[in-house]
Amino acid sequence: ALLTFVTTHADEGAAKLLEDELETLREKYGAQRVAGYFHIGNEDASGIADLLQHLVILAGGLKGMDSLFLPSYKALRDHIRGQRREKSSPLTITREEWDRLAESTGVQGWECERALG
């Protein structure tokens, strides 16, 4: 996952992170994961437009952003629908079976939690 660091209160005179502080973050989290740093204002919203543009660009590069549903979701749906077509298929599945099916189609654990509520 990419990380973007944000400090606030620029409009109230709060200091930006120094380059050595940013370097410490890069060392701690990995330079390839640190996607940006922004110093924004609270009252005047200075820097918010740049931060928003940065986040939109990052989000646009995420896997699956070119379709309404991730390919892994479609694969999971198709697999479950295929099982339902079998006459001997149970009406429900266990959580363990759900987890196994999700993993086999590439759906991540946190996505399953979100889907199951």
C-alpha positions in Angstrom: 0.0 0.0 0.0 1.2 3.5 -0.8 1.4 6.1 2.0 0.8 9.8 1.8 1.7 11.8 4.9 -0.1 15.0 5.8 0.6 17.6 8.4 -1.9 20.3 9.3 -2.2 23.8 10.7 0.1 25.4 7.9 -2.1 28.5 8.1 -1.4 28.8 11.8 2.3 28.7 11.4 2.9 25.0 12.2 6.2 23.8 10.7 6.5 21.4 7.8 8.3 18.2 8.3 12.0 18.6 7.7 13.8 16.6 5.0 15.5 14.4 7.6 12.1 13.7 9.2 10.7 12.7 5.8 13.8 10.5 5.2 13.1 8.8 8.6 9.6 8.0 7.3 11.0 6.7 4.1 13.4 4.5 6.0 10.7 3.2 8.4 8.1 2.5 5.7 10.2 2.0 2.6 10.9 4.7 0.1 8.9 3.0 -2.6 5.8 3.1 -0.3 6.0 6.8 0.5 3.9 8.4 -2.3 3.9 12.0 -1.0 3.9 14.6 1.7 1.5 17.6 2.1 1.3 20.4 4.6 -2.2 21.8 4.6 -4.0 24.6 6.3 -7.0 24.1 8.6 -8.9 27.4 8.4 -7.9 28.4 4.9 -7.8 24.9 3.3 -4.4 25.8 1.7 -2.9 22.7 0.1 -6.1 20.7 0.0 -6.5 21.0 -3.7 -3.0 19.6 -4.3 -3.6 16.8 -1.8 -6.9 15.9 -3.5 -5.3 15.8 -6.9 -2.6 13.6 -5.5 -5.1 11.2 -4.0 -7.2 11.1 -7.2 -4.1 10.2 -9.2 -3.1 7.5 -6.7 -6.6 6.0 -6.6 -6.7 6.0 -10.4 -3.6 3.7 -10.4 -5.1 1.1 -8.0 -5.9 -2.3 -9.3 -9.4 -2.7 -10.5 -10.2 1.0 -10.8 -11.0 0.6 -14.5 -14.1 -1.5 -13.7 -17.1 -1.2 -11.4 -16.2 -4.4 -9.7 -12.8 -6.0 -9.1 -12.1 -9.1 -11.3 -11.7 -11.1 -8.1 -15.3 -10.2 -7.0 -16.6 -11.3 -10.4 -14.7 -14.6 -10.2 -16.1 -15.3 -6.7 -19.6 -14.4 -7.9 -19.3 -16.7 -11.0 -17.9 -19.5 -8.9 -20.8 -19.3 -6.4 -23.4 -19.0 -9.2 -21.8 -22.1 -10.8 -22.2 -24.0 -7.5 -25.9 -22.9 -7.2 -26.6 -24.5 -10.6 -25.8 -27.9 -9.2 -28.9 -29.7 -7.8 -27.0 -31.1 -4.9 -25.6 -27.7 -3.9 -26.5 -26.6 -0.3 -28.6 -23.4 0.1 -26.0 -21.9 2.3 -22.3 -22.2 2.8 -20.2 -22.0 6.0 -17.9 -19.1 6.8 -15.0 -21.4 6.3 -16.2 -22.4 2.8 -16.8 -18.7 2.0 -13.2 -17.9 3.1 -11.8 -20.7 1.0 -13.8 -19.7 -2.1 -12.8 -16.0 -1.6 -9.1 -16.9 -1.2 -9.2 -19.2 -4.3 -10.6 -16.3 -6.4 -8.2 -13.6 -5.1 -10.6 -11.7 -2.8 -8.7 -10.4 0.2 -9.8 -11.1 3.8 -10.7 -7.4 4.5 -12.8 -7.4 1.4 -14.7 -10.4 2.6 -15.3 -8.8 6.0 -16.7 -5.7 4.2 -18.9 -7.9 1.9 -20.3 -9.9 4.8 -20.9 -6.8 7.0 
